[in-house]
Amino acid sequence: MTTLLKTFSSFLAESLGKIPRGTTIQKKHISDVADAMTNSHLDKKVLAKISFDNDAIYLTKSGKTIATSKTYVGKMDTDDLIKFLTKTVK
């Protein structure tokens, strides 16, 4: 029952996010990308390894930039960004 509630609450948080799922990320969404990734189905191990700073996504330990807004704005939706981060951060 607890697992079901956690799944439902994460689904609800993702559904109520400012970036609708399946929508291409636009310039107006840049400030909401961190919130969208935090509330998404992104693997928690990957999420623990990355940090968000304005328009950049980088590795927490090394500070290496993984993606900037030029990488994902107009080119990816939230699912594509999740796949990209999962593939890039191992």
Phi, psi and omega per residue, in radians:
M1 nan -0.709 -3.131
T2 -1.115 -0.715 3.117
T3 -1.099 -0.699 3.120
L4 -1.108 -0.715 3.111
L5 -1.159 -0.699 3.105
K6 -1.129 -0.743 3.122
T7 -1.098 -0.785 3.135
F8 -1.123 -0.734 -3.115
S9 -1.177 -0.658 3.097
S10 -1.213 -0.643 3.068
F11 -1.108 -0.722 3.140
L12 -1.137 -0.765 3.127
A13 -1.107 -0.688 3.124
E14 -1.191 -0.686 -3.121
S15 -1.194 -0.576 -3.111
L16 -1.564 0.084 -3.114
G17 -1.148 2.898 -3.083
K18 -1.388 -0.300 3.067
I19 -1.899 1.886 -3.137
P20 -1.103 2.432 -3.113
R21 -1.119 2.366 -3.138
G22 1.569 -0.075 3.125
T23 -1.623 2.362 3.086
T24 -1.106 2.343 -3.111
I25 -1.214 2.217 -3.129
Q26 -1.924 3.009 -3.122
K27 -1.008 -0.622 -3.131
K28 -1.206 -0.276 -3.119
H29 -1.591 -0.113 -3.027
I30 -0.938 -0.755 -3.103
S31 -1.223 -0.284 -3.099
D32 -1.777 0.003 -3.099
V33 -1.121 -0.744 3.136
A34 -1.044 -0.780 3.116
D35 -1.116 -0.730 -3.139
A36 -1.125 -0.707 -3.138
M37 -1.261 -0.616 3.119
T38 -1.140 -0.665 -3.109
N39 -1.643 0.111 -3.095
S40 -1.593 -3.041 3.115
H41 -1.567 0.396 3.076
L42 -1.111 2.367 -3.122
D43 -0.954 2.326 -3.072
K44 -1.117 -0.507 3.096
K45 -1.183 -0.691 3.095
V46 -1.187 -0.772 -3.132
L47 -1.056 -0.600 3.131
A48 -1.225 -0.397 -3.084
K49 -1.601 -0.153 -3.081
I50 -2.049 2.746 3.075
S51 -2.351 2.781 -3.103
F52 -2.082 2.394 3.117
D53 -2.472 1.858 -3.091
N54 0.891 -1.749 -3.093
D55 -1.886 0.047 -3.079
A56 -1.889 2.588 3.017
I57 -2.071 2.212 -3.064
Y58 -2.434 2.869 3.086
L59 -1.293 2.337 -3.072
T60 -1.130 -0.823 -3.050
K61 -1.236 -0.856 -3.031
S62 -1.600 -0.386 -3.091
G63 1.405 0.104 -3.141
K64 -1.210 2.297 -3.141
T65 -1.297 2.207 3.104
I66 -1.587 -0.781 -3.102
A67 -2.659 2.545 2.987
T68 -1.978 3.084 -3.127
S69 -1.077 -0.494 3.103
K70 -1.121 -0.445 -3.134
T71 -1.280 -0.657 -2.994
Y72 -2.037 -0.367 -3.112
V73 -1.207 2.172 3.127
G74 1.358 -0.079 -3.079
K75 -2.037 -0.467 -3.037
M76 -2.282 2.670 2.914
D77 -1.785 -3.099 -3.066
T78 -1.096 -0.663 3.126
D79 -1.142 -0.698 3.096
D80 -1.134 -0.683 3.120
L81 -1.156 -0.670 3.083
I82 -1.097 -0.789 3.111
K83 -1.084 -0.746 3.132
F84 -1.076 -0.807 -3.136
L85 -1.157 -0.712 3.126
T86 -1.101 -0.701 -3.137
K87 -1.238 -0.688 -3.082
T88 -1.333 -0.730 -3.121
V89 -1.665 2.006 -3.098
K90 -1.903 nan nan
